[in-house]
Amino acid sequence: MIRKQDLNKNWSDLSSVLFESLPESLQDDQLEWLSYHWNLVVGKEIADISSIDKITKSTLHIRVQGKEWLSALESLKKKIIKEINSRAGKNLVENIKLRI
């Protein structure tokens, strides 16, 4: 019987493999890597109303199409950060700043 903990370990290993399989240019350029994964991380609905503006140090700056989306995305920050870092296999993002 496979334990849940073992499954999580395998997924972590898989994300590392996927990250390593990307072209080197995407690995080196964090903004390109984040842009490539944004739709997968947040889903189509949020990706349609938001875009990655820039990354400074470990803060991801996101533009949102309207102020009505700010509070919705504010509540998802921790989940988005966790998903990005999980996919990257490292702590790529520590904070997210939202703006219109």
LODOVO-121406 format. One record per residue: residue in one letter; y negated, x, z of N, C-alpha, C in turn. Coordinates in Angstrom, 3 decimals. Atoms other than C-alpha are relative to their C-alpha. Layout:
+------+----------+----------+----------+----------+----------+----------+----------+----------+----------+
| rest |      npy |      npx |      npz |     capy |     capx |     capz |      cpy |      cpx |      cpz |
+------+----------+----------+----------+----------+----------+----------+----------+----------+----------+
|    A |        Y |        X |        Z |        Y |        X |        Z |        Y |        X |        Z |
...
+------+----------+----------+----------+----------+----------+----------+----------+----------+----------+
This chain:
+------+----------+----------+----------+----------+----------+----------+----------+----------+----------+
| rest |      npy |      npx |      npz |     capy |     capx |     capz |      cpy |      cpx |      cpz |
+------+----------+----------+----------+----------+----------+----------+----------+----------+----------+
|    M |    1.182 |    0.836 |    0.000 |    0.000 |    0.000 |    0.000 |   -1.247 |    0.882 |    0.000 |
|    I |    1.238 |   -0.770 |    0.101 |   -3.440 |    1.331 |   -0.937 |   -1.011 |   -0.565 |    0.987 |
|    R |    1.010 |    0.436 |   -0.965 |   -6.021 |    1.206 |    1.816 |   -1.356 |   -0.105 |   -0.689 |
|    K |    1.337 |    0.202 |    0.556 |   -9.561 |    0.019 |    1.123 |   -0.792 |    1.307 |    0.005 |
|    Q |    0.701 |   -1.273 |   -0.101 |  -10.897 |    3.390 |    2.285 |    0.381 |    0.915 |   -1.169 |
|    D |   -0.457 |   -0.819 |    1.120 |   -8.777 |    5.132 |   -0.371 |   -0.616 |   -0.467 |   -1.312 |
|    L |    0.620 |    0.535 |    1.214 |  -10.154 |    2.814 |   -3.066 |   -1.448 |    0.444 |   -0.108 |
|    N |    1.398 |   -0.429 |    0.014 |  -13.741 |    3.627 |   -2.075 |   -0.115 |    1.467 |   -0.375 |
|    K |    0.019 |   -1.422 |    0.328 |  -12.963 |    7.326 |   -2.283 |    0.204 |    0.192 |   -1.502 |
|    N |   -0.255 |   -0.109 |    1.431 |  -11.576 |    6.879 |   -5.793 |   -1.213 |   -0.404 |   -0.817 |
|    W |    1.196 |    0.414 |    0.736 |  -14.695 |    5.018 |   -6.929 |   -1.081 |    1.057 |    0.087 |
|    S |    0.976 |   -1.069 |   -0.139 |  -16.885 |    7.762 |   -5.566 |    0.339 |    1.137 |   -0.958 |
|    D |   -0.429 |   -1.056 |    0.909 |  -14.855 |   10.301 |   -7.498 |   -0.254 |   -0.405 |   -1.451 |
|    L |    0.224 |    0.489 |    1.356 |  -15.099 |    8.146 |  -10.631 |   -1.475 |    0.094 |   -0.377 |
|    S |    1.430 |   -0.078 |    0.313 |  -18.905 |    7.967 |  -10.388 |   -0.419 |    1.442 |   -0.261 |
|    S |    0.300 |   -1.413 |    0.234 |  -19.042 |   11.754 |  -10.152 |    0.474 |    0.436 |   -1.377 |
|    V |   -0.543 |   -0.331 |    1.321 |  -16.840 |   12.072 |  -13.228 |   -0.896 |   -0.565 |   -1.096 |
|    L |    0.868 |    0.613 |    1.003 |  -19.023 |    9.638 |  -15.173 |   -1.322 |    0.742 |   -0.109 |
|    F |    1.264 |   -0.734 |    0.017 |  -22.188 |   11.492 |  -14.159 |    0.172 |    1.336 |   -0.717 |
|    E |   -0.248 |   -1.300 |    0.619 |  -20.672 |   14.803 |  -15.201 |    0.285 |   -0.118 |   -1.490 |
|    S |   -0.315 |    0.171 |    1.417 |  -19.633 |   13.343 |  -18.561 |   -1.240 |   -0.271 |   -0.849 |
|    L |    1.237 |    0.226 |    0.750 |  -23.241 |   12.579 |  -19.515 |   -0.456 |    1.297 |   -0.654 |
|    P |    0.564 |   -1.207 |    0.598 |  -24.976 |   14.968 |  -21.857 |   -0.844 |    0.746 |    1.022 |
|    E |    0.727 |   -0.815 |   -0.961 |  -26.538 |   17.846 |  -19.956 |   -1.477 |   -0.361 |    0.065 |
|    S |    1.423 |    0.336 |    0.006 |  -30.025 |   16.796 |  -21.026 |   -0.291 |   -1.208 |    0.879 |
|    L |    0.208 |    1.163 |   -0.866 |  -29.603 |   13.449 |  -19.212 |    0.175 |    0.372 |    1.466 |
|    Q |   -0.196 |   -0.425 |   -1.380 |  -28.321 |   15.146 |  -16.070 |   -1.234 |    0.727 |    0.511 |
|    D |    1.135 |   -0.806 |   -0.417 |  -31.291 |   17.499 |  -15.975 |   -1.267 |   -0.821 |    0.149 |
|    D |    1.218 |    0.792 |   -0.035 |  -33.948 |   14.881 |  -16.575 |    0.255 |   -1.282 |    0.792 |
|    Q |   -0.259 |    1.139 |   -0.880 |  -33.884 |   12.436 |  -13.660 |   -0.577 |   -1.295 |   -0.549 |
|    L |    0.618 |    1.210 |    0.537 |  -36.245 |    9.989 |  -15.336 |    0.840 |   -0.575 |   -1.137 |
|    E |   -0.876 |    0.456 |    1.081 |  -34.044 |    9.808 |  -18.429 |    1.284 |   -0.610 |    0.562 |
|    W |   -1.235 |    0.493 |   -0.598 |  -30.956 |    9.369 |  -16.279 |   -0.224 |   -1.368 |    0.637 |
|    L |    0.309 |    1.275 |   -0.653 |  -32.584 |    6.592 |  -14.242 |   -0.257 |   -1.095 |   -1.027 |
|    S |    0.272 |    0.989 |    1.047 |  -33.843 |    4.826 |  -17.363 |    1.297 |   -0.453 |   -0.670 |
|    Y |   -1.295 |    0.292 |    0.616 |  -30.364 |    5.015 |  -18.861 |    0.815 |   -0.971 |    0.860 |
|    H |   -0.803 |    0.797 |   -0.925 |  -28.817 |    3.395 |  -15.746 |   -0.713 |   -1.227 |    0.566 |
|    W |    0.773 |    1.061 |   -0.652 |  -31.600 |    0.956 |  -14.765 |    0.615 |   -1.387 |   -0.204 |
|    N |   -0.580 |    1.310 |    0.303 |  -30.078 |   -2.092 |  -16.483 |    1.317 |   -0.220 |    0.753 |
|    L |   -1.277 |    0.100 |   -0.711 |  -26.684 |   -1.373 |  -14.911 |   -0.200 |   -0.144 |    1.506 |
|    V |    0.260 |    0.027 |   -1.445 |  -28.156 |   -0.893 |  -11.439 |   -0.546 |   -1.345 |    0.449 |
|    V |    0.692 |    1.211 |   -0.470 |  -30.387 |   -3.973 |  -11.234 |    0.433 |   -1.275 |   -0.711 |
|    G |   -0.398 |    1.181 |    0.756 |  -28.874 |   -6.313 |  -13.812 |   -1.049 |   -0.386 |   -1.032 |
|    K |    0.850 |    0.349 |    1.141 |  -30.370 |   -7.871 |  -16.931 |   -1.281 |   -0.723 |    0.408 |
|    E |    1.181 |    0.791 |   -0.369 |  -32.737 |  -10.356 |  -15.248 |   -1.108 |    0.873 |    0.590 |
|    I |    1.007 |   -0.867 |   -0.615 |  -34.500 |   -7.749 |  -13.115 |   -0.442 |    1.080 |   -0.980 |
|    A |    0.365 |   -1.015 |    0.994 |  -34.393 |   -5.127 |  -15.881 |   -0.990 |   -0.558 |   -1.022 |
|    D |    0.914 |    0.623 |    0.963 |  -36.188 |   -7.601 |  -18.166 |   -1.432 |   -0.113 |    0.518 |
|    I |    1.350 |    0.164 |   -0.559 |  -39.150 |   -7.908 |  -15.764 |   -0.503 |    1.265 |    0.692 |
|    S |    0.394 |   -1.237 |   -0.670 |  -39.296 |   -4.320 |  -14.517 |    0.303 |    1.202 |   -0.883 |
|    S |   -0.280 |   -1.247 |    0.715 |  -39.391 |   -0.780 |  -15.808 |   -0.310 |    1.178 |    0.910 |
|    I |    0.235 |   -1.220 |   -0.763 |  -39.249 |    2.698 |  -14.385 |   -1.245 |    0.663 |   -0.562 |
|    D |    1.257 |   -0.630 |    0.390 |  -42.700 |    4.258 |  -14.453 |    0.120 |    1.519 |    0.088 |
|    K |   -0.150 |   -1.442 |   -0.209 |  -41.982 |    7.687 |  -12.989 |    0.805 |    0.227 |    1.265 |
|    I |   -0.612 |   -0.400 |   -1.263 |  -40.178 |    9.567 |  -10.249 |   -0.736 |    1.241 |    0.479 |
|    T |    0.671 |   -1.147 |   -0.605 |  -42.068 |   11.901 |   -7.935 |    0.752 |    0.358 |    1.263 |
|    K |   -0.892 |   -0.459 |   -1.066 |  -40.011 |   13.968 |   -5.544 |    1.185 |   -0.946 |    0.029 |
|    S |   -1.135 |    0.929 |   -0.032 |  -37.498 |   11.328 |   -4.442 |   -0.471 |   -1.450 |    0.096 |
|    T |    0.541 |    1.363 |    0.022 |  -39.733 |    8.259 |   -4.848 |   -0.001 |   -0.519 |   -1.427 |
|    L |   -0.078 |    0.652 |    1.303 |  -39.017 |    5.951 |   -7.760 |   -1.123 |   -1.030 |   -0.100 |
|    H |    1.124 |    0.914 |    0.210 |  -42.097 |    4.122 |   -9.097 |    0.399 |   -1.007 |   -1.076 |
|    I |   -0.438 |    1.084 |    0.875 |  -41.315 |    0.747 |  -10.678 |   -1.168 |   -0.918 |   -0.316 |
|    R |    0.982 |    1.005 |    0.428 |  -43.627 |   -1.515 |  -12.694 |    0.705 |   -1.342 |   -0.121 |
|    V |   -0.536 |    1.354 |    0.033 |  -43.062 |   -5.252 |  -12.341 |   -0.965 |   -0.864 |   -0.802 |
|    Q |    0.835 |    0.802 |    0.901 |  -44.341 |   -7.874 |  -14.806 |   -0.918 |   -0.997 |    0.689 |
|    G |    0.866 |    0.955 |   -0.680 |  -45.883 |  -10.179 |  -12.216 |    0.115 |    0.120 |    1.501 |
|    K |    0.003 |   -0.137 |   -1.456 |  -46.843 |  -10.331 |   -8.556 |    1.075 |   -0.850 |    0.666 |
|    E |   -1.053 |    0.848 |   -0.567 |  -44.282 |  -13.090 |   -7.996 |    1.322 |    0.751 |    0.168 |
|    W |   -1.234 |   -0.779 |   -0.081 |  -41.558 |  -10.465 |   -8.470 |   -0.049 |    1.070 |    1.091 |
|    L |    0.121 |   -1.076 |   -0.987 |  -42.915 |   -8.004 |   -5.907 |    0.828 |   -0.264 |    1.252 |
|    S |   -0.740 |    0.280 |   -1.239 |  -41.461 |   -9.741 |   -2.845 |    1.509 |   -0.043 |   -0.252 |
|    A |   -1.429 |    0.051 |    0.324 |  -38.121 |  -10.347 |   -4.567 |    0.580 |    1.408 |   -0.092 |
|    L |   -0.487 |   -1.376 |    0.136 |  -37.756 |   -6.684 |   -5.480 |   -0.146 |    0.780 |    1.298 |
|    E |    0.185 |   -0.653 |   -1.302 |  -39.108 |   -5.567 |   -2.116 |    1.249 |   -0.182 |    0.864 |
|    S |   -1.184 |    0.287 |   -0.820 |  -36.120 |   -7.232 |   -0.459 |    1.268 |    0.675 |   -0.542 |
|    L |   -1.169 |   -0.648 |    0.617 |  -33.718 |   -5.439 |   -2.843 |   -0.075 |    1.528 |   -0.007 |
|    K |    0.205 |   -1.453 |    0.070 |  -35.085 |   -1.896 |   -2.405 |    1.198 |    0.804 |    0.516 |
|    K |   -1.098 |   -0.778 |   -0.601 |  -32.333 |   -0.631 |   -0.086 |    1.265 |   -0.086 |   -0.847 |
|    K |   -1.188 |    0.191 |    0.835 |  -29.595 |   -2.093 |   -2.279 |   -0.120 |    0.800 |   -1.301 |
|    I |    0.230 |   -0.744 |    1.242 |  -31.129 |   -0.561 |   -5.434 |    0.142 |    1.497 |    0.241 |
|    I |   -0.088 |   -1.426 |   -0.334 |  -31.502 |    2.852 |   -3.776 |    1.459 |    0.403 |    0.208 |
|    K |   -1.414 |   -0.293 |   -0.270 |  -27.906 |    2.736 |   -2.557 |    0.807 |    0.049 |   -1.296 |
|    E |   -0.736 |    0.045 |    1.270 |  -26.602 |    1.801 |   -6.025 |   -0.349 |    1.196 |   -0.894 |
|    I |    0.414 |   -1.165 |    0.800 |  -28.637 |    4.510 |   -7.794 |    0.684 |    1.256 |    0.525 |
|    N |   -0.575 |   -1.205 |   -0.593 |  -27.466 |    7.189 |   -5.373 |    1.518 |    0.032 |   -0.136 |
|    S |   -1.448 |    0.079 |    0.189 |  -23.878 |    5.989 |   -5.623 |    0.379 |    0.395 |   -1.423 |
|    R |   -0.276 |   -0.335 |    1.403 |  -23.952 |    6.205 |   -9.419 |   -0.288 |    1.472 |   -0.292 |
|    A |    0.381 |   -1.393 |    0.240 |  -25.661 |    9.607 |   -9.325 |    0.930 |    0.976 |    0.711 |
|    G |   -0.857 |   -0.891 |   -0.769 |  -23.212 |   11.003 |   -6.797 |   -0.783 |    0.927 |    0.903 |
|    K |    0.865 |   -0.788 |   -0.888 |  -26.132 |   12.400 |   -4.802 |   -1.204 |   -0.860 |    0.383 |
|    N |    1.196 |    0.727 |   -0.421 |  -29.319 |   11.286 |   -3.031 |   -1.155 |    0.309 |   -0.950 |
|    L |    1.022 |   -0.167 |    1.023 |  -31.552 |   11.042 |   -6.072 |   -1.296 |   -0.710 |    0.387 |
|    V |    1.153 |    0.822 |   -0.361 |  -33.878 |    8.323 |   -4.703 |    0.060 |   -0.326 |    1.487 |
|    E |    0.094 |    0.348 |   -1.416 |  -35.046 |    7.851 |   -1.103 |   -0.942 |   -1.170 |    0.231 |
|    N |    0.990 |    1.056 |   -0.160 |  -37.888 |    5.378 |   -1.652 |   -0.331 |   -0.596 |   -1.366 |
|    I |    0.455 |    0.669 |    1.218 |  -39.102 |    2.850 |   -4.217 |   -1.383 |   -0.572 |    0.255 |
|    K |    1.335 |    0.598 |   -0.060 |  -42.749 |    1.939 |   -4.816 |   -0.137 |   -0.951 |   -1.181 |
|    L |    0.153 |    1.037 |    1.022 |  -43.481 |   -1.263 |   -6.714 |   -1.471 |   -0.229 |   -0.296 |
|    R |    1.366 |    0.369 |    0.370 |  -46.624 |   -2.144 |   -8.651 |    0.027 |   -0.846 |   -1.260 |
|    I |    0.111 |    0.880 |    1.168 |  -47.808 |   -4.570 |  -11.272 |   -0.575 |    0.790 |   -1.163 |
+------+----------+----------+----------+----------+----------+----------+----------+----------+----------+
